[in-house]
Amino acid sequence: MNESVHEYCLRDNIELTRCRPYRRTTSICRAKNGAIVRKIVGYRRFEGLRATRELAKLYSSMRLFVNFFQPSFKLKEKHRDGAR
C-alpha cells in the first residue's frame, strides 16, 4: 500500500485489515500474476492515461489467454521416495 492510499484511509476512517487474519499474505498468487505481467509488458514503469488505456486493452486480452488457453495441471498423486 502506498503512502497516499494509507493517508486516504486514515482521513476517511477506513479500517485497514488483512485479507486473512493471522496468516501470511498470498504472495504466491501475486508472484504468478507479476510474472505473467512482466513477461508481456516488461519491467518498465508506464505512466499517464494513454498508457493506462493501452495496458487495460492488453490485460483484457491476456486474461483470456492465460485463463483459457494456457495449460494448467493438478497433481493427481504424490509418492515419497525415502527422505525425498
Secondary structure, 3 states (H helix, E strand, C coil): CCHHHHHHHHHCCCCCCCCCCCCCCCHHHHHHHHHHHHHHHCCCCCCCHHHHHHHHHHHHHHHHHHHHHCCCCCCCCCCCCCCC
